[in-house]
Amino acid sequence: MMLQTTVFAAARSRAHGPTAALWHAVELHRPPAELDGACELTVCGSLARIAPEQAWPLRAADVCPSCTTLAR
Ligand SMILES: [Zn+2]
């Protein structure tokens, strides 16, 4: 039996044109301690900056619906 746990981090995108800033999920391939605030590719394919102090899933109103569906 193989146990596989995918860990996600919460990342905040920036408002871009008509797109509001949203919380996204980023699949972690590194320990969160090694994240240095760089932009990472989110589960839904955009770029967002990881907020190490936030855990995914977030209980916030402005969470990306695509990431909510894909990262669970
Ligand atoms: Zn997203």
PDB file of the backbone (N, CA, C, O) and the ligand in Angstrom, with CONECT records:
HET     ZN  A 101       1
ATOM      1  N   MET A   1       0.845  -1.194   0.000  1.00  0.00           N
ATOM      2  CA  MET A   1       0.000   0.000   0.000  1.00  0.00           C
ATOM      3  C   MET A   1       0.882   1.245   0.000  1.00  0.00           C
ATOM      4  O   MET A   1       1.887   1.308   0.709  1.00  0.00           O
ATOM      5  N   MET A   2       0.503   2.209  -0.783  1.00  0.00           N
ATOM      6  CA  MET A   2       1.282   3.435  -0.844  1.00  0.00           C
ATOM      7  C   MET A   2       0.435   4.606  -0.390  1.00  0.00           C
ATOM      8  O   MET A   2      -0.619   4.906  -0.952  1.00  0.00           O
ATOM      9  N   LEU A   3       0.924   5.241   0.624  1.00  0.00           N
ATOM     10  CA  LEU A   3       0.221   6.430   1.097  1.00  0.00           C
ATOM     11  C   LEU A   3       0.816   7.656   0.420  1.00  0.00           C
ATOM     12  O   LEU A   3       2.025   7.887   0.460  1.00  0.00           O
ATOM     13  N   GLN A   4      -0.037   8.413  -0.185  1.00  0.00           N
ATOM     14  CA  GLN A   4       0.455   9.606  -0.839  1.00  0.00           C
ATOM     15  C   GLN A   4      -0.369  10.793  -0.377  1.00  0.00           C
ATOM     16  O   GLN A   4      -1.584  10.843  -0.570  1.00  0.00           O
ATOM     17  N   THR A   5       0.295  11.719   0.217  1.00  0.00           N
ATOM     18  CA  THR A   5      -0.393  12.910   0.700  1.00  0.00           C
ATOM     19  C   THR A   5       0.119  14.117  -0.068  1.00  0.00           C
ATOM     20  O   THR A   5       1.319  14.392  -0.098  1.00  0.00           O
ATOM     21  N   THR A   6      -0.773  14.800  -0.663  1.00  0.00           N
ATOM     22  CA  THR A   6      -0.393  16.032  -1.336  1.00  0.00           C
ATOM     23  C   THR A   6      -0.638  17.198  -0.396  1.00  0.00           C
ATOM     24  O   THR A   6      -1.729  17.375   0.146  1.00  0.00           O
ATOM     25  N   VAL A   7       0.400  17.976  -0.225  1.00  0.00           N
ATOM     26  CA  VAL A   7       0.292  19.115   0.665  1.00  0.00           C
ATOM     27  C   VAL A   7       0.136  20.386  -0.170  1.00  0.00           C
ATOM     28  O   VAL A   7       0.860  20.611  -1.141  1.00  0.00           O
ATOM     29  N   PHE A   8      -0.787  21.172   0.221  1.00  0.00           N
ATOM     30  CA  PHE A   8      -1.007  22.431  -0.476  1.00  0.00           C
ATOM     31  C   PHE A   8      -0.713  23.603   0.447  1.00  0.00           C
ATOM     32  O   PHE A   8      -0.937  23.542   1.656  1.00  0.00           O
ATOM     33  N   ALA A   9      -0.218  24.645  -0.145  1.00  0.00           N
ATOM     34  CA  ALA A   9      -0.036  25.889   0.586  1.00  0.00           C
ATOM     35  C   ALA A   9      -0.991  26.917   0.008  1.00  0.00           C
ATOM     36  O   ALA A   9      -1.392  26.834  -1.152  1.00  0.00           O
ATOM     37  N   ALA A  10      -1.341  27.875   0.830  1.00  0.00           N
ATOM     38  CA  ALA A  10      -2.188  28.963   0.353  1.00  0.00           C
ATOM     39  C   ALA A  10      -1.311  30.059  -0.228  1.00  0.00           C
ATOM     40  O   ALA A  10      -0.280  30.419   0.340  1.00  0.00           O
ATOM     41  N   ALA A  11      -1.734  30.577  -1.356  1.00  0.00           N
ATOM     42  CA  ALA A  11      -0.965  31.627  -2.003  1.00  0.00           C
ATOM     43  C   ALA A  11      -1.914  32.731  -2.454  1.00  0.00           C
ATOM     44  O   ALA A  11      -3.050  32.480  -2.858  1.00  0.00           O
ATOM     45  N   ARG A  12      -1.422  33.936  -2.372  1.00  0.00           N
ATOM     46  CA  ARG A  12      -2.245  35.092  -2.688  1.00  0.00           C
ATOM     47  C   ARG A  12      -1.823  35.679  -4.025  1.00  0.00           C
ATOM     48  O   ARG A  12      -0.672  36.072  -4.215  1.00  0.00           O
ATOM     49  N   SER A  13      -2.764  35.731  -4.935  1.00  0.00           N
ATOM     50  CA  SER A  13      -2.463  36.373  -6.217  1.00  0.00           C
ATOM     51  C   SER A  13      -2.706  37.866  -6.093  1.00  0.00           C
ATOM     52  O   SER A  13      -3.381  38.338  -5.178  1.00  0.00           O
ATOM     53  N   ARG A  14      -2.130  38.598  -7.050  1.00  0.00           N
ATOM     54  CA  ARG A  14      -2.348  40.035  -7.043  1.00  0.00           C
ATOM     55  C   ARG A  14      -3.494  40.388  -7.976  1.00  0.00           C
ATOM     56  O   ARG A  14      -3.751  39.702  -8.966  1.00  0.00           O
ATOM     57  N   ALA A  15      -4.163  41.455  -7.642  1.00  0.00           N
ATOM     58  CA  ALA A  15      -5.224  41.925  -8.523  1.00  0.00           C
ATOM     59  C   ALA A  15      -4.615  42.295  -9.866  1.00  0.00           C
ATOM     60  O   ALA A  15      -3.612  43.005  -9.926  1.00  0.00           O
ATOM     61  N   HIS A  16      -5.225  41.812 -10.941  1.00  0.00           N
ATOM     62  CA  HIS A  16      -4.668  42.042 -12.272  1.00  0.00           C
ATOM     63  C   HIS A  16      -5.819  42.417 -13.196  1.00  0.00           C
ATOM     64  O   HIS A  16      -6.634  41.572 -13.566  1.00  0.00           O
ATOM     65  N   GLY A  17      -5.876  43.672 -13.558  1.00  0.00           N
ATOM     66  CA  GLY A  17      -6.967  44.131 -14.405  1.00  0.00           C
ATOM     67  C   GLY A  17      -8.310  43.879 -13.730  1.00  0.00           C
ATOM     68  O   GLY A  17      -8.524  44.283 -12.587  1.00  0.00           O
ATOM     69  N   PRO A  18      -9.210  43.212 -14.441  1.00  0.00           N
ATOM     70  CA  PRO A  18     -10.536  42.954 -13.856  1.00  0.00           C
ATOM     71  C   PRO A  18     -10.526  41.804 -12.863  1.00  0.00           C
ATOM     72  O   PRO A  18     -11.522  41.553 -12.185  1.00  0.00           O
ATOM     73  N   THR A  19      -9.398  41.104 -12.777  1.00  0.00           N
ATOM     74  CA  THR A  19      -9.328  39.952 -11.885  1.00  0.00           C
ATOM     75  C   THR A  19      -8.944  40.403 -10.479  1.00  0.00           C
ATOM     76  O   THR A  19      -7.919  41.058 -10.287  1.00  0.00           O
ATOM     77  N   ALA A  20      -9.750  40.058  -9.528  1.00  0.00           N
ATOM     78  CA  ALA A  20      -9.470  40.445  -8.144  1.00  0.00           C
ATOM     79  C   ALA A  20      -8.392  39.544  -7.568  1.00  0.00           C
ATOM     80  O   ALA A  20      -8.145  38.448  -8.072  1.00  0.00           O
ATOM     81  N   ALA A  21      -7.762  40.012  -6.518  1.00  0.00           N
ATOM     82  CA  ALA A  21      -6.803  39.177  -5.806  1.00  0.00           C
ATOM     83  C   ALA A  21      -7.548  38.034  -5.127  1.00  0.00           C
ATOM     84  O   ALA A  21      -8.570  38.232  -4.469  1.00  0.00           O
ATOM     85  N   LEU A  22      -7.008  36.842  -5.305  1.00  0.00           N
ATOM     86  CA  LEU A  22      -7.670  35.669  -4.741  1.00  0.00           C
ATOM     87  C   LEU A  22      -6.656  34.800  -4.015  1.00  0.00           C
ATOM     88  O   LEU A  22      -5.450  34.888  -4.249  1.00  0.00           O
ATOM     89  N   TRP A  23      -7.163  33.977  -3.147  1.00  0.00           N
ATOM     90  CA  TRP A  23      -6.336  32.930  -2.542  1.00  0.00           C
ATOM     91  C   TRP A  23      -6.333  31.717  -3.454  1.00  0.00           C
ATOM     92  O   TRP A  23      -7.384  31.265  -3.909  1.00  0.00           O
ATOM     93  N   HIS A  24      -5.148  31.195  -3.715  1.00  0.00           N
ATOM     94  CA  HIS A  24      -5.005  30.006  -4.549  1.00  0.00           C
ATOM     95  C   HIS A  24      -4.285  28.926  -3.752  1.00  0.00           C
ATOM     96  O   HIS A  24      -3.724  29.166  -2.683  1.00  0.00           O
ATOM     97  N   ALA A  25      -4.327  27.729  -4.322  1.00  0.00           N
ATOM     98  CA  ALA A  25      -3.589  26.622  -3.718  1.00  0.00           C
ATOM     99  C   ALA A  25      -2.357  26.329  -4.558  1.00  0.00           C
ATOM    100  O   ALA A  25      -2.419  26.334  -5.788  1.00  0.00           O
ATOM    101  N   VAL A  26      -1.240  26.076  -3.894  1.00  0.00           N
ATOM    102  CA  VAL A  26       0.001  25.693  -4.562  1.00  0.00           C
ATOM    103  C   VAL A  26       0.410  24.330  -4.033  1.00  0.00           C
ATOM    104  O   VAL A  26       0.495  24.119  -2.823  1.00  0.00           O
ATOM    105  N   GLU A  27       0.662  23.414  -4.947  1.00  0.00           N
ATOM    106  CA  GLU A  27       1.113  22.087  -4.548  1.00  0.00           C
ATOM    107  C   GLU A  27       2.553  22.185  -4.079  1.00  0.00           C
ATOM    108  O   GLU A  27       3.417  22.692  -4.795  1.00  0.00           O
ATOM    109  N   LEU A  28       2.806  21.698  -2.875  1.00  0.00           N
ATOM    110  CA  LEU A  28       4.138  21.850  -2.294  1.00  0.00           C
ATOM    111  C   LEU A  28       5.002  20.643  -2.621  1.00  0.00           C
ATOM    112  O   LEU A  28       4.636  19.500  -2.350  1.00  0.00           O
ATOM    113  N   HIS A  29       6.150  20.924  -3.207  1.00  0.00           N
ATOM    114  CA  HIS A  29       7.147  19.880  -3.436  1.00  0.00           C
ATOM    115  C   HIS A  29       8.358  20.084  -2.540  1.00  0.00           C
ATOM    116  O   HIS A  29       9.308  19.302  -2.559  1.00  0.00           O
ATOM    117  N   ARG A  30       8.301  21.141  -1.762  1.00  0.00           N
ATOM    118  CA  ARG A  30       9.384  21.460  -0.845  1.00  0.00           C
ATOM    119  C   ARG A  30       8.783  21.727   0.525  1.00  0.00           C
ATOM    120  O   ARG A  30       7.598  22.040   0.629  1.00  0.00           O
ATOM    121  N   PRO A  31       9.576  21.609   1.565  1.00  0.00           N
ATOM    122  CA  PRO A  31       9.065  21.975   2.883  1.00  0.00           C
ATOM    123  C   PRO A  31       8.708  23.455   2.899  1.00  0.00           C
ATOM    124  O   PRO A  31       9.404  24.271   2.293  1.00  0.00           O
ATOM    125  N   PRO A  32       7.636  23.799   3.583  1.00  0.00           N
ATOM    126  CA  PRO A  32       7.227  25.211   3.627  1.00  0.00           C
ATOM    127  C   PRO A  32       8.327  26.125   4.142  1.00  0.00           C
ATOM    128  O   PRO A  32       8.356  27.308   3.805  1.00  0.00           O
ATOM    129  N   ALA A  33       9.233  25.589   4.955  1.00  0.00           N
ATOM    130  CA  ALA A  33      10.304  26.416   5.500  1.00  0.00           C
ATOM    131  C   ALA A  33      11.258  26.890   4.415  1.00  0.00           C
ATOM    132  O   ALA A  33      11.942  27.899   4.583  1.00  0.00           O
ATOM    133  N   GLU A  34      11.308  26.163   3.298  1.00  0.00           N
ATOM    134  CA  GLU A  34      12.226  26.538   2.228  1.00  0.00           C
ATOM    135  C   GLU A  34      11.623  27.551   1.263  1.00  0.00           C
ATOM    136  O   GLU A  34      12.300  28.056   0.367  1.00  0.00           O
ATOM    137  N   LEU A  35      10.371  27.832   1.456  1.00  0.00           N
ATOM    138  CA  LEU A  35       9.735  28.814   0.575  1.00  0.00           C
ATOM    139  C   LEU A  35      10.156  30.208   1.000  1.00  0.00           C
ATOM    140  O   LEU A  35      10.124  30.561   2.179  1.00  0.00           O
ATOM    141  N   ASP A  36      10.546  30.975   0.023  1.00  0.00           N
ATOM    142  CA  ASP A  36      11.105  32.282   0.352  1.00  0.00           C
ATOM    143  C   ASP A  36      10.249  33.428  -0.178  1.00  0.00           C
ATOM    144  O   ASP A  36      10.748  34.523  -0.438  1.00  0.00           O
ATOM    145  N   GLY A  37       8.965  33.165  -0.333  1.00  0.00           N
ATOM    146  CA  GLY A  37       8.093  34.244  -0.771  1.00  0.00           C
ATOM    147  C   GLY A  37       8.120  34.480  -2.261  1.00  0.00           C
ATOM    148  O   GLY A  37       7.639  35.509  -2.737  1.00  0.00           O
ATOM    149  N   ALA A  38       8.681  33.533  -3.012  1.00  0.00           N
ATOM    150  CA  ALA A  38       8.677  33.678  -4.463  1.00  0.00           C
ATOM    151  C   ALA A  38       7.308  33.306  -5.011  1.00  0.00           C
ATOM    152  O   ALA A  38       6.509  32.647  -4.346  1.00  0.00           O
ATOM    153  N   CYS A  39       7.058  33.743  -6.235  1.00  0.00           N
ATOM    154  CA  CYS A  39       5.807  33.390  -6.878  1.00  0.00           C
ATOM    155  C   CYS A  39       5.859  31.932  -7.329  1.00  0.00           C
ATOM    156  O   CYS A  39       6.864  31.471  -7.871  1.00  0.00           O
ATOM    157  N   GLU A  40       4.786  31.234  -7.100  1.00  0.00           N
ATOM    158  CA  GLU A  40       4.714  29.827  -7.466  1.00  0.00           C
ATOM    159  C   GLU A  40       3.517  29.622  -8.383  1.00  0.00           C
ATOM    160  O   GLU A  40       2.568  30.405  -8.372  1.00  0.00           O
ATOM    161  N   LEU A  41       3.575  28.566  -9.170  1.00  0.00           N
ATOM    162  CA  LEU A  41       2.472  28.216 -10.040  1.00  0.00           C
ATOM    163  C   LEU A  41       1.372  27.557  -9.209  1.00  0.00           C
ATOM    164  O   LEU A  41       1.608  26.579  -8.500  1.00  0.00           O
ATOM    165  N   THR A  42       0.192  28.103  -9.311  1.00  0.00           N
ATOM    166  CA  THR A  42      -0.898  27.570  -8.515  1.00  0.00           C
ATOM    167  C   THR A  42      -1.529  26.376  -9.213  1.00  0.00           C
ATOM    168  O   THR A  42      -1.216  26.068 -10.363  1.00  0.00           O
ATOM    169  N   VAL A  43      -2.420  25.714  -8.495  1.00  0.00           N
ATOM    170  CA  VAL A  43      -3.085  24.528  -9.029  1.00  0.00           C
ATOM    171  C   VAL A  43      -3.902  24.876 -10.269  1.00  0.00           C
ATOM    172  O   VAL A  43      -4.026  24.056 -11.179  1.00  0.00           O
ATOM    173  N   CYS A  44      -4.457  26.078 -10.311  1.00  0.00           N
ATOM    174  CA  CYS A  44      -5.308  26.469 -11.438  1.00  0.00           C
ATOM    175  C   CYS A  44      -4.498  27.109 -12.553  1.00  0.00           C
ATOM    176  O   CYS A  44      -5.065  27.492 -13.576  1.00  0.00           O
ATOM    177  N   GLY A  45      -3.176  27.235 -12.381  1.00  0.00           N
ATOM    178  CA  GLY A  45      -2.355  27.678 -13.483  1.00  0.00           C
ATOM    179  C   GLY A  45      -1.969  29.143 -13.475  1.00  0.00           C
ATOM    180  O   GLY A  45      -1.417  29.635 -14.459  1.00  0.00           O
ATOM    181  N   SER A  46      -2.239  29.845 -12.406  1.00  0.00           N
ATOM    182  CA  SER A  46      -1.798  31.228 -12.335  1.00  0.00           C
ATOM    183  C   SER A  46      -0.613  31.334 -11.373  1.00  0.00           C
ATOM    184  O   SER A  46      -0.181  30.342 -10.787  1.00  0.00           O
ATOM    185  N   LEU A  47      -0.109  32.532 -11.227  1.00  0.00           N
ATOM    186  CA  LEU A  47       1.024  32.742 -10.334  1.00  0.00           C
ATOM    187  C   LEU A  47       0.563  33.460  -9.084  1.00  0.00           C
ATOM    188  O   LEU A  47      -0.215  34.412  -9.153  1.00  0.00           O
ATOM    189  N   ALA A  48       1.043  33.004  -7.951  1.00  0.00           N
ATOM    190  CA  ALA A  48       0.672  33.639  -6.699  1.00  0.00           C
ATOM    191  C   ALA A  48       1.812  33.485  -5.707  1.00  0.00           C
ATOM    192  O   ALA A  48       2.658  32.600  -5.834  1.00  0.00           O
ATOM    193  N   ARG A  49       1.814  34.356  -4.732  1.00  0.00           N
ATOM    194  CA  ARG A  49       2.880  34.370  -3.733  1.00  0.00           C
ATOM    195  C   ARG A  49       2.421  33.599  -2.509  1.00  0.00           C
ATOM    196  O   ARG A  49       1.367  33.887  -1.943  1.00  0.00           O
ATOM    197  N   ILE A  50       3.201  32.635  -2.111  1.00  0.00           N
ATOM    198  CA  ILE A  50       2.822  31.775  -0.993  1.00  0.00           C
ATOM    199  C   ILE A  50       2.849  32.543   0.324  1.00  0.00           C
ATOM    200  O   ILE A  50       3.779  33.296   0.614  1.00  0.00           O
ATOM    201  N   ALA A  51       1.822  32.329   1.090  1.00  0.00           N
ATOM    202  CA  ALA A  51       1.755  32.894   2.436  1.00  0.00           C
ATOM    203  C   ALA A  51       1.985  31.753   3.423  1.00  0.00           C
ATOM    204  O   ALA A  51       1.059  31.007   3.742  1.00  0.00           O
ATOM    205  N   PRO A  52       3.233  31.616   3.910  1.00  0.00           N
ATOM    206  CA  PRO A  52       3.567  30.439   4.730  1.00  0.00           C
ATOM    207  C   PRO A  52       2.739  30.338   6.007  1.00  0.00           C
ATOM    208  O   PRO A  52       2.583  29.255   6.571  1.00  0.00           O
ATOM    209  N   GLU A  53       2.210  31.471   6.458  1.00  0.00           N
ATOM    210  CA  GLU A  53       1.453  31.437   7.707  1.00  0.00           C
ATOM    211  C   GLU A  53       0.023  30.975   7.491  1.00  0.00           C
ATOM    212  O   GLU A  53      -0.720  30.773   8.452  1.00  0.00           O
ATOM    213  N   GLN A  54      -0.368  30.808   6.230  1.00  0.00           N
ATOM    214  CA  GLN A  54      -1.721  30.381   5.935  1.00  0.00           C
ATOM    215  C   GLN A  54      -1.731  28.904   5.550  1.00  0.00           C
ATOM    216  O   GLN A  54      -0.834  28.427   4.856  1.00  0.00           O
ATOM    217  N   ALA A  55      -2.737  28.201   6.000  1.00  0.00           N
ATOM    218  CA  ALA A  55      -2.881  26.793   5.641  1.00  0.00           C
ATOM    219  C   ALA A  55      -4.029  26.642   4.647  1.00  0.00           C
ATOM    220  O   ALA A  55      -5.036  27.346   4.718  1.00  0.00           O
ATOM    221  N   TRP A  56      -3.850  25.712   3.728  1.00  0.00           N
ATOM    222  CA  TRP A  56      -4.912  25.387   2.781  1.00  0.00           C
ATOM    223  C   TRP A  56      -5.647  24.159   3.266  1.00  0.00           C
ATOM    224  O   TRP A  56      -4.989  23.218   3.711  1.00  0.00           O
ATOM    225  N   PRO A  57      -6.956  24.103   3.212  1.00  0.00           N
ATOM    226  CA  PRO A  57      -7.881  25.094   2.653  1.00  0.00           C
ATOM    227  C   PRO A  57      -8.093  26.290   3.567  1.00  0.00           C
ATOM    228  O   PRO A  57      -8.043  26.183   4.792  1.00  0.00           O
ATOM    229  N   LEU A  58      -8.323  27.388   2.957  1.00  0.00           N
ATOM    230  CA  LEU A  58      -8.548  28.623   3.698  1.00  0.00           C
ATOM    231  C   LEU A  58     -10.029  28.820   3.945  1.00  0.00           C
ATOM    232  O   LEU A  58     -10.875  28.475   3.119  1.00  0.00           O
ATOM    233  N   ARG A  59     -10.312  29.373   5.085  1.00  0.00           N
ATOM    234  CA  ARG A  59     -11.700  29.751   5.345  1.00  0.00           C
ATOM    235  C   ARG A  59     -11.854  31.237   5.052  1.00  0.00           C
ATOM    236  O   ARG A  59     -12.041  32.050   5.957  1.00  0.00           O
ATOM    237  N   ALA A  60     -11.775  31.567   3.798  1.00  0.00           N
ATOM    238  CA  ALA A  60     -11.914  32.964   3.406  1.00  0.00           C
ATOM    239  C   ALA A  60     -12.951  33.045   2.302  1.00  0.00           C
ATOM    240  O   ALA A  60     -13.263  32.049   1.649  1.00  0.00           O
ATOM    241  N   ALA A  61     -13.473  34.225   2.104  1.00  0.00           N
ATOM    242  CA  ALA A  61     -14.525  34.403   1.099  1.00  0.00           C
ATOM    243  C   ALA A  61     -13.928  34.474  -0.301  1.00  0.00           C
ATOM    244  O   ALA A  61     -14.548  34.031  -1.268  1.00  0.00           O
ATOM    245  N   ASP A  62     -12.724  35.032  -0.409  1.00  0.00           N
ATOM    246  CA  ASP A  62     -12.154  35.263  -1.732  1.00  0.00           C
ATOM    247  C   ASP A  62     -11.140  34.179  -2.082  1.00  0.00           C
ATOM    248  O   ASP A  62      -9.950  34.447  -2.251  1.00  0.00           O
ATOM    249  N   VAL A  63     -11.635  32.956  -2.185  1.00  0.00           N
ATOM    250  CA  VAL A  63     -10.782  31.830  -2.550  1.00  0.00           C
ATOM    251  C   VAL A  63     -11.099  31.448  -3.985  1.00  0.00           C
ATOM    252  O   VAL A  63     -12.259  31.425  -4.396  1.00  0.00           O
ATOM    253  N   CYS A  64     -10.049  31.149  -4.743  1.00  0.00           N
ATOM    254  CA  CYS A  64     -10.199  30.779  -6.143  1.00  0.00           C
ATOM    255  C   CYS A  64     -11.068  29.524  -6.267  1.00  0.00           C
ATOM    256  O   CYS A  64     -10.747  28.494  -5.675  1.00  0.00           O
ATOM    257  N   PRO A  65     -12.157  29.598  -7.025  1.00  0.00           N
ATOM    258  CA  PRO A  65     -13.038  28.423  -7.142  1.00  0.00           C
ATOM    259  C   PRO A  65     -12.367  27.250  -7.833  1.00  0.00           C
ATOM    260  O   PRO A  65     -12.643  26.098  -7.498  1.00  0.00           O
ATOM    261  N   SER A  66     -11.488  27.521  -8.791  1.00  0.00           N
ATOM    262  CA  SER A  66     -10.805  26.430  -9.480  1.00  0.00           C
ATOM    263  C   SER A  66      -9.890  25.684  -8.525  1.00  0.00           C
ATOM    264  O   SER A  66      -9.855  24.454  -8.519  1.00  0.00           O
ATOM    265  N   CYS A  67      -9.147  26.435  -7.714  1.00  0.00           N
ATOM    266  CA  CYS A  67      -8.254  25.787  -6.754  1.00  0.00           C
ATOM    267  C   CYS A  67      -9.043  25.018  -5.705  1.00  0.00           C
ATOM    268  O   CYS A  67      -8.615  23.956  -5.251  1.00  0.00           O
ATOM    269  N   THR A  68     -10.170  25.546  -5.329  1.00  0.00           N
ATOM    270  CA  THR A  68     -11.004  24.848  -4.342  1.00  0.00           C
ATOM    271  C   THR A  68     -11.416  23.486  -4.869  1.00  0.00           C
ATOM    272  O   THR A  68     -11.454  22.503  -4.129  1.00  0.00           O
ATOM    273  N   THR A  69     -11.727  23.439  -6.173  1.00  0.00           N
ATOM    274  CA  THR A  69     -12.154  22.175  -6.773  1.00  0.00           C
ATOM    275  C   THR A  69     -10.980  21.237  -6.977  1.00  0.00           C
ATOM    276  O   THR A  69     -11.098  20.032  -6.756  1.00  0.00           O
ATOM    277  N   LEU A  70      -9.843  21.784  -7.400  1.00  0.00           N
ATOM    278  CA  LEU A  70      -8.718  20.938  -7.788  1.00  0.00           C
ATOM    279  C   LEU A  70      -7.888  20.478  -6.600  1.00  0.00           C
ATOM    280  O   LEU A  70      -7.333  19.380  -6.619  1.00  0.00           O
ATOM    281  N   ALA A  71      -7.799  21.301  -5.575  1.00  0.00           N
ATOM    282  CA  ALA A  71      -6.894  21.014  -4.464  1.00  0.00           C
ATOM    283  C   ALA A  71      -7.678  20.614  -3.229  1.00  0.00           C
ATOM    284  O   ALA A  71      -7.935  21.431  -2.344  1.00  0.00           O
ATOM    285  N   ARG A  72      -8.049  19.353  -3.183  1.00  0.00           N
ATOM    286  CA  ARG A  72      -8.710  18.861  -1.980  1.00  0.00           C
ATOM    287  C   ARG A  72      -8.507  17.370  -1.846  1.00  0.00           C
ATOM    288  O   ARG A  72      -8.992  16.765  -0.890  1.00  0.00           O
TER     289      ARG A  72
HETATM  290 ZN    ZN A 101      -6.589  29.283  -8.285  1.00  0.00          ZN2+
END
